[in-house]
Amino acid sequence: MLEDRVLTESGKKTKDQIFNAAVKLLLKDGYDKLTIKKICETSGTSNGSFYHFFRNKDELLAHYYNLSAEKFIHDREEDIENASLYDQMMFCYRWYINYSAGHGVDFCLNFFTPKNRAIDPNHMYNAFYEMSRECLHKHKDEILEGGDADQIAHDLCVLAKGIISDWSNSRGSYDIAVAAERMFSVYLKGVVVTG
């Protein structure tokens, strides 16, 4: 993935311009009408700049996960350092649900669409998914017998996408934080040590 590249301040600014233009267009026109040409026009950058940072539209949108993981680590890493695996996963996905919902119903409707291959961690690198997967492997002694760290990471990812998708499809008609807290807690109590 191109994320590993160290960027200059100017490169980071250009990359952010491209991503922010894509988010703006995604909100305005939806996923189907989001094109690289429109992204470049809106961001005031060239096709060459786009392809310098991203291979395609899905990789650009996968950058959302990289940004969310970076922000989570920056804001909250200290808070979970000595917590149990259960608390780490609850904290991680509580934060992620709020981060996603904070972008609004329309963003979630347009981003969490089956057409967006960026939401499939089997197809595209997902930094937030990988972060939770690594955590599960690191604390595998807290996984209940018969549990598998990779499967749990996958299940948590599916659960998060499902909650966000349902919430946005219902036009935000319920408190997503309360629903997510309940559902993640029920799932995690079945697969990791609690208390």
Backbone as a ProteinNet text record, in pm:
[ID]
protein_1_A
[PRIMARY]
MLEDRVLTESGKKTKDQIFNAAVKLLLKDGYDKLTIKKICETSGTSNGSFYHFFRNKDELLAHYYNLSAEKFIHDREEDIENASLYDQMMFCYRWYINYSAGHGVDFCLNFFTPKNRAIDPNHMYNAFYEMSRECLHKHKDEILEGGDADQIAHDLCVLAKGIISDWSNSRGSYDIAVAAERMFSVYLKGVVVTG
[TERTIARY]
84.6	0	87.3	40	116.3	123.8	49	46.1	181.1	264.9	392.5	491.9	463.8	553.4	556.9	678.7	693	666.3	577.1	537.5	600.7	632.3	673.1	548.2	566.1	451.2	364.6	429.4	357	280.7	344.1	279.2	158.8	172	61	-55	-21.7	-125.3	-200.5	-127.3	-189.9	-276.2	-224.8	-300.1	-429.5	-419.3	-538.1	-637.9	-587.5	-676	-755.6	-687.3	-752.6	-857.8	-820.8	-914.9	-1034.8	-1010.2	-1119	-1212.8	-1157.2	-1241.7	-1329.7	-1272.8	-1351	-1465.1	-1438.5	-1543.4	-1653.9	-1615.6	-1713.1	-1800.8	-1738.3	-1812.6	-1897.8	-1847.4	-1921.6	-2050.9	-2040.6	-2159.5	-2258.3	-2205.3	-2289.7	-2352.2	-2271	-2315.3	-2331.6	-2277.7	-2284.2	-2167.7	-2158.2	-2045.5	-2040.8	-2154.6	-2157.5	-2106.3	-2127.4	-2085.2	-1948	-1883.7	-1750.5	-1647.7	-1585.8	-1485.9	-1353.4	-1248	-1114.6	-1105.8	-1167.2	-1166.7	-1229.7	-1347.8	-1415.4	-1334.1	-1273.6	-1191.7	-1076.2	-1009.1	-895.6	-941.2	-1052.4	-1104.8	-1139.2	-1208.1	-1251.2	-1133.4	-1032	-916.5	-813.3	-828.7	-731.6	-597	-601.7	-478.4	-486.2	-375.9	-369.8	-394.1	-422.3	-433.9	-304.4	-191.9	-62.3	-49.1	-96.6	-94.1	-182.8	-301	-391.2	-320.9	-266.5	-205.5	-71.6	-15.7	104.1	69.2	-49.9	-89.9	-183.4	-265.1	-366.7	-370.4	-389.5	-397.4	-533.7	-638.1	-773.1	-866	-992.1	-1091.8	-1109	-1108.7	-1125.8	-1009.2	-889.4	-774	-782.1	-829.1	-849.7	-948.7	-1060	-1159.8	-1111.4	-1023.5	-966.6	-880.1	-837.2	-759.2	-839.3	-971.4	-1059.6	-1021	-994.7	-957.8	-819.9	-729.8	-596.4	-604.5	-685	-702.4	-769	-869.5	-937.9	-843.7	-761.3	-665.5	-561.6	-510.8	-412.6	-473	-594.5	-660.2	-686.2	-731.1	-755.7	-626.5	-519.6	-391.5	-345.4	-358.1	-315.9	-396.9	-529.2	-618.8	-631.7	-622.9	-667	-570.7	-457.1	-368.3	-336.5	-311.9	-279.4	-393.3	-516.9	-633.7	-649.3	-600.3	-624.1	-499.5	-388.9	-260.9	-266.1	-324.1	-324.2	-461.8	-552.2	-688.1	-694.1	-797.8	-820	-853.9	-844.3	-877.5	-1022.3	-1113	-1253.4	-1267.1	-1205.9	-1215.4	-1147.9	-1036.9	-968.6	-1058	-1119.7	-1205.8	-1330.7	-1387.7	-1504.6	-1466.6	-1354.8	-1310.6	-1282.3	-1214	-1176	-1299.8	-1394.2	-1510.4	-1612.7	-1617.7	-1701.8	-1651.9	-1520.7	-1459.6	-1486.4	-1468.5	-1485.3	-1629.5	-1725.9	-1867	-1895.5	-1848.4	-1870.9	-1798.4	-1678.4	-1601.5	-1679.5	-1729.2	-1803.9	-1933.7	-2009.5	-2136.4	-2113.7	-1999.5	-1965.8	-1953.1	-1932.9	-1929.2	-2069.2	-2170.1	-2308.5	-2370.2	-2501.1	-2578.9	-2547.6	-2544	-2523	-2385.6	-2283.7	-2150.8	-2156.3	-2212.8	-2217.9	-2297.7	-2408.6	-2488.1	-2406.6	-2328.2	-2251.7	-2119.7	-2063.7	-1935.7	-1956.6	-2050	-2072.2	-2173.4	-2139.1	-2220.7	-2148.1	-2221.3	-2155.8	-2067	-2091.5	-2010.5	-1870.7	-1854.1	-1724.8	-1639	-1546.6	-1461.7	-1365.4	-1351.8	-1262.2	-1311.8	-1439.8	-1491.1	-1469.5	-1413.9	-1387.9	-1240.7	-1209.9	-1069.1	-1002.5	-1079.3	-1020	-973.9	-1026.2	-992.2	-891.5	-906.8	-829.4	-777.5	-656.4	-598.3	-685.9	-719.7	-802.7	-724.7	-668.4	-580.2	-651.6	-777	-850.1	-873	-910.1	-927.7	-795.1	-687.8	-556.9	-512.2	-541.4	-505.4	-576.7	-705.4	-778.6	-734.1	-703.6	-655.7	-523.6	-432.4	-302.9	-322.3	-413.8	-443.4	-496.2	-585.8	-640.7	-531.5	-439.7	-329.4	-236.6	-212.6	-124	-181	-313.7	-380.4	-458.7	-403.1	-476.1	-504.3	-428	-454.1	-587.1	-645.3	-774.4	-891.4	-861	-966.6	-1014.6	-1145.8	-1201.7	-1162.9	-1158.5	-1118.5	-1201.2	-1131	-1196.9	-1208.7	-1177.4	-1185.2	-1063.1	-1079.9	-971.7	-960	-841.2	-820	-860.9	-824.6	-858.8	-1009.6	-1076.5	-1221.9	-1291.8	-1244.9	-1304.5	-1285.6	-1165.9	-1140.6	-1235.8	-1254.4	-1345.7	-1488.2	-1530.7	-1666.9	-1690.9	-1593.2	-1607.1	-1619.5	-1544.2	-1550	-1688.9	-1741.1	-1874.4	-1979.7	-1966.6	-2061.9	-2061.1	-1941.7	-1932.1	-1997.3	-1965.5	-2024.3	-2174.9	-2222.3	-2366	-2439.1	-2382.4	-2444.6	-2448.8	-2335.8	-2329.5	-2425.5	-2429.6	-2518.4	-2665.3	-2703	-2841.9	-2878.9	-2790.1	-2815.5	-2833	-2745.5	-2755.8	-2876.8	-2908.7	-3028.2	-3156.1	-3152.4	-3271	-3266.2	-3173.3	-3156.9	-3128.3	-3050.7	-3008.7	-3122.4	-3219.2	-3340	-3321	-3204.7	-3179.1	-3038.6	-3009.8	-2879.5	-2779.9	-2695.7	-2601.9	-2504	-2466.1	-2370.1	-2428.8	-2554.2	-2621	-2636.1	-2680.7	-2699.2	-2565.6	-2463.2	-2331.8	-2276.2	-2291.2	-2242.9	-2305.7	-2435.4	-2507.1	-2460.3	-2454.9	-2422.4	-2277.7	-2184.2	-2044	-2022.2	-2088.1	-2074	-2124.1	-2239.9	-2296.5	-2201.3	-2152.2	-2062.3	-1933.2	-1869	-1739	-1747.6	-1856.2	-1870.9	-1876.1	-1906.6	-1909.4	-1776.2	-1678	-1552.3	-1426.1	-1435.5	-1315.1	-1347.2	-1241.8	-1254.9	-1305.1	-1401.6	-1449.6	-1436.5	-1432.4	-1429	-1304.1
-119.6	0	123.4	228.7	351.3	427.7	385.5	456.4	456.9	359.1	346.3	453.9	523	625.2	745.2	793.8	913.8	1034.4	1120.3	1234.3	1363.2	1449.1	1584.4	1658.1	1773.5	1854.3	1890.6	1923.5	1957.8	1836.5	1718.8	1596.3	1562.1	1578.1	1551	1645.9	1772.9	1871.7	1833.6	1791.9	1752.8	1628.8	1531.4	1409.1	1441.1	1526.9	1567.8	1641.5	1727.7	1799.9	1701.6	1600.6	1500.5	1425	1380.7	1305	1391.1	1513.4	1602.4	1634.8	1648.9	1671.6	1549.6	1431.1	1309.1	1299.5	1333.7	1330.8	1429.4	1547.8	1650.6	1600.5	1540.7	1489.8	1368.7	1285.9	1169.6	1213.4	1316.4	1369.5	1430.5	1501.1	1573.8	1482	1393.3	1316.6	1166.6	1114.5	970.7	895.8	770.9	687.1	669.3	643.6	613.1	726.7	849.9	964.5	1018.4	951.9	993.2	941.9	1033.5	994.6	1061.7	1001.8	1058.2	1195.1	1209	1338.2	1447.2	1417.2	1516.2	1544.5	1440.9	1458.8	1553.4	1532.5	1618.2	1761.4	1777.5	1912.9	1984.1	1913.9	1974.1	2005.3	1919.4	1939.5	2034	2065	2151.9	2083.1	1950.4	1873.8	1801.6	1745	1675.6	1525.5	1459.5	1313.7	1250.9	1309.4	1258.9	1263.5	1371.5	1382	1275.8	1258.7	1156.3	1020.9	981.5	848.7	837.5	948.5	944.5	892.3	926.8	890.1	769	748.8	643.2	569.6	438.2	358.6	371.4	394.2	400.2	464.1	475.9	539.4	463	330.5	252.5	271.1	278.3	301.2	440.4	536.3	670.2	664.7	595	587	503.9	407	328.7	416.7	528.6	623.9	670.6	664.4	696.7	613.1	483.4	395.3	430	467.8	506.9	631.1	726.7	848.9	819.2	730.9	698.9	628.5	537.8	467.4	564.2	653.2	752.7	842.1	886.9	975.5	902.1	776.8	698.3	682.4	643.5	624.1	755.1	862.6	993.4	1035.2	1015	1063.2	969.5	839.3	745.4	633.7	623.7	510.3	494.9	604.9	602.5	543.5	572.5	527.8	375.9	305.9	161.6	78.8	144.2	74.4	-43.6	-26.9	-132.4	-194.7	-173	-225.8	-372	-441.3	-579.1	-579.1	-696.3	-706.9	-664.8	-708.4	-670.1	-517.8	-453.1	-307.3	-238.3	-293.2	-234.7	-239.1	-354.6	-367.6	-280.6	-275.5	-189.3	-43.4	-2.2	135.8	168	77.1	94.5	109.9	17.8	22.7	127	158.1	271.4	399.5	416.4	535.4	535.7	420.7	413.3	442.9	389.2	414.6	564.2	625	769.4	851.5	808.8	876.6	872.2	756.1	741.1	820.5	806.1	877.9	1028.3	1070.2	1211.9	1274.2	1191	1240.2	1262	1211.7	1234.5	1117.9	1116.4	1010.6	1003.5	1117.8	1116.6	1060.9	1097.6	1041.2	889.4	842.7	698.7	624.7	683	620.6	603.7	704.1	701.9	627.2	619.2	550.2	400.6	366.4	225.6	161.8	164.7	104.4	-20.9	-124	-245.5	-221.3	-113.5	-83.3	-34.1	15	66.5	-49.9	-94.8	-209.3	-175.2	-48.2	-6.6	-55.4	-87.7	-131.2	-280.8	-350.7	-494.6	-517.1	-554.9	-572.4	-688.5	-775.2	-882.4	-829.5	-715.5	-656.7	-541	-462.4	-339.8	-330.7	-283	-265.7	-171.1	-214.1	-135.5	-119.5	-2.5	20.4	-0.6	36.1	20.9	-127.3	-203.9	-348.2	-413.4	-376.7	-435.6	-401.7	-281.9	-240.6	-329.8	-354.5	-438.7	-584.5	-631	-767.6	-790.7	-694	-704.6	-707.3	-627.8	-623.9	-759.5	-818.2	-949.6	-1056	-1051.6	-1147.8	-1125.1	-1001.6	-968.1	-1018.3	-1018.1	-1058.4	-1188.9	-1279.5	-1403.4	-1488.4	-1466.8	-1540.1	-1499	-1388.2	-1342.8	-1383.4	-1456.7	-1507.7	-1640.9	-1657.9	-1781.1	-1900.5	-2017	-2139.3	-2160.5	-2194	-2216	-2090.9	-1975.8	-1850.1	-1828.5	-1750.8	-1724	-1572.4	-1518.7	-1373.4	-1316.9	-1385	-1334.2	-1334.5	-1439.6	-1446.5	-1339.2	-1318	-1215.2	-1077.7	-1050.6	-921.8	-903.2	-1008.9	-1002.1	-976.6	-1050.3	-1034.3	-892.2	-836.4	-699.5	-599	-621.4	-534.1	-542.6	-663.9	-683.2	-617.3	-635.2	-576.2	-423.5	-364.9	-218.2	-169.4	-233.3	-191.7	-209.6	-317.8	-342.3	-237.8	-203.3	-102.1	32.7	71.5	200.4	201.9	92.8	84.6	93.4	18.8	22.1	160.4	219.6	352.9	456.1	451.2	549.8	522.3	394.6	362	403.2	408.9	454.4	604.9	670.7	816.7	864.6	783.1	823.3	826	736.2	740.7	690	638.7	592.5	633	619.3	656.2	545.5	569.9	468.4	426.5	519.2	487	385.6	403.1	310.5	173.2	169.8	42.4	-30.2	42.3	-19.3	-73.5	1.5	-42.4	-177	-187.4	-310.7	-427.2	-406	-515	-561.3	-468	-507.3	-579	-532.3	-595.5	-740.1	-762.1	-897.4	-988.6	-939.6	-1022	-1052.9	-951.5	-970.3	-1058.2	-1050.1	-1136.2	-1284	-1313.9	-1451.8	-1504.1	-1413.8	-1459.1	-1423.3	-1327.1	-1290.2	-1288.1	-1298.4	-1295	-1157	-1154.1	-1026.8	-1031	-909.9	-896.4	-947.2
0	0	0	-58.3	-69	62.4	163.5	291.5	360.2	328.4	395.7	352.7	246	193.7	288.4	316.5	399.1	309.4	353.8	271.4	321	226.5	262.5	308.7	368	411.3	290.3	178.6	55.9	2.6	7.5	-38.2	47.4	178.1	269.6	239.6	213.8	183.7	56.2	-46.6	-173.3	-154.6	-81.6	-55.2	20.1	119.9	196.4	107.2	16.1	-76.6	-160.9	-211.1	-296.1	-215.8	-96.4	-13.4	26.2	69.3	110.8	-4.3	-124.7	-242.7	-268.4	-250.5	-271.1	-170	-44.8	58.1	23	-19.6	-58.2	-173.5	-275	-389.6	-352.7	-263.8	-217.5	-149.9	-68.4	-0.6	-100.1	-197.8	-293.1	-398	-455.5	-571.3	-547.1	-438.2	-412.2	-474.3	-440.8	-483.8	-635.3	-696.7	-840.4	-927.5	-885.5	-966	-926.3	-831.6	-787.3	-887.5	-961.1	-1060.3	-1029.5	-1077.2	-1056.8	-1123.7	-1240.5	-1310.5	-1224	-1165.1	-1080	-953	-898	-777.2	-806.3	-919.5	-956.2	-982.3	-1051.4	-1078.3	-947.4	-858.1	-732.3	-640.9	-643.2	-555.3	-615.6	-744.4	-811	-830.9	-846.4	-866.9	-1000.7	-1041.9	-1170.3	-1152.2	-1264.4	-1261.7	-1211.1	-1251	-1206.5	-1055	-995.4	-848.9	-785.9	-844.1	-791.3	-790.5	-905.4	-918	-844.8	-807.4	-723.7	-583.9	-536.3	-400.4	-395.2	-498.9	-494.9	-627.7	-623.8	-746.6	-813.5	-730.8	-785.8	-682.7	-718.2	-631.7	-500.4	-505.1	-382.5	-286.8	-340.4	-252.7	-189.1	-265.2	-210.5	-94.5	-113.8	-9	109.8	86	195.7	285.8	233.2	312.9	435.2	426.6	539.7	662.2	640.7	751	806.1	716.9	762.9	850.7	806.9	886.1	1019.8	1019.3	1144.9	1240.9	1191	1277.9	1333.2	1247	1292.9	1400.3	1378.4	1475.1	1606.6	1597	1717.4	1797.5	1730.9	1799.7	1861.3	1787.5	1837.8	1960.4	1953.8	2059	2178.2	2154.5	2258.3	2295	2232.5	2258.3	2406.5	2473.2	2615.7	2698.7	2659.6	2735.3	2739.6	2638.6	2632.9	2662	2685.6	2699	2796.9	2913.6	3014.5	3036.7	2945.8	2959.4	2915.5	2959.8	2915.8	2766.7	2704.6	2562.5	2538.2	2624.5	2611.7	2612.1	2710	2719.3	2601.4	2554.8	2438.4	2314.9	2291	2172.9	2186.3	2306.8	2327.1	2304.2	2359.4	2344.6	2198	2131.5	1991.1	1902.4	1914.7	1826	1868.9	1995.6	2041	1973.5	1975.2	1913.7	1762.6	1697.1	1552.5	1510.1	1582.1	1550.9	1563.1	1669.7	1688	1581.9	1545.5	1440.3	1308.8	1272.6	1147	1150.8	1259.4	1271.1	1272.1	1322.6	1326	1187.5	1086.4	948.7	892.3	962.7	922.6	847.2	847.8	782.4	633.8	565.8	421.3	383.6	460	432.9	449	559.3	586	478.7	435	328.7	201	168.8	44.4	56.2	174.8	192.5	216.1	304.2	339.4	244.8	117.5	13	-36.8	-75.6	-125.5	-248.1	-318.9	-437.3	-401	-279.1	-234.4	-185.8	-268.3	-233.6	-119.5	-88.4	20.5	156.2	168.3	298.4	321.5	223.7	235.1	268.5	394.6	432	359.3	294.5	213.7	78.2	38.7	-91	-76	28.8	43.7	186.8	202.6	336.1	418.2	538.7	628.7	759.1	779.8	894.4	1027.4	1035.9	1161.6	1191.9	1090.8	1104.7	1146.4	1078.3	1108.2	1250.3	1295.2	1430	1532.7	1513.3	1608.3	1596.2	1475.7	1455.7	1528.5	1516.5	1585.8	1737.2	1786.7	1929	1975.9	1898.7	1932.8	1935.8	1840.4	1840.1	1960	1991.5	2103.3	2236.8	2247.6	2372	2353	2273.2	2241.9	2365.6	2474	2597.5	2661.8	2616.5	2669.1	2578.7	2472.9	2384.7	2441.4	2449.2	2503.5	2416.9	2479.8	2411.9	2285.2	2179.7	2051.3	1965.9	2025.6	1950.8	1864.1	1761.3	1666.7	1646.1	1668.2	1660.4	1524.6	1417.1	1283.7	1260.9	1306.4	1289.1	1372.5	1494.1	1579.9	1516.8	1464.3	1398.1	1280.8	1203.1	1089.1	1136.8	1239.2	1291.5	1342.3	1412.6	1464.4	1350.8	1244.6	1126.8	1062.5	1047.8	990	1078.9	1208.7	1302.8	1292.3	1287.6	1276.5	1147.8	1035.5	908.1	908.4	968.8	975.3	1057.6	1172	1257.8	1186.2	1127.2	1057.3	938.5	865.6	749.2	790.7	893.9	939.7	992.3	1069.3	1125	1013.8	914	806.3	717.5	693	613.9	684.9	818.3	892.4	914.7	842.5	848.7	991	1065.2	1199.3	1299.7	1283.1	1365.8	1508.8	1540.4	1676.9	1718	1845	1899.2	1865.9	1767.7	1720.7	1830.1	1915.9	2022.1	2120.2	2155.8	2248.6	2184	2059.1	1988.6	1972.5	1933.5	1913.7	2045.2	2151.4	2282.9	2319.4	2301.4	2334.9	2247.5	2116.5	2025	2037.3	2048.5	2064.3	2197	2301.4	2432.4	2429	2370.9	2362.3	2284.6	2170.1	2089.2	2165.3	2216.9	2281.7	2405.7	2480.1	2598	2560.7	2437.1	2390.8	2339.8	2321.8	2260.9	2338.2	2430.9	2508.7	2658	2737.7	2882.8	2924.2	3015.6	3070.4	3221.3	3279.8	3426	3478.6
[MASK]
+++++++++++++++++++++++++++++++++++++++++++++++++++++++++++++++++++++++++++++++++++++++++++++++++++++++++++++++++++++++++++++++++++++++++++++++++++++++++++++++++++++++++++++++++++++++++++++++++++

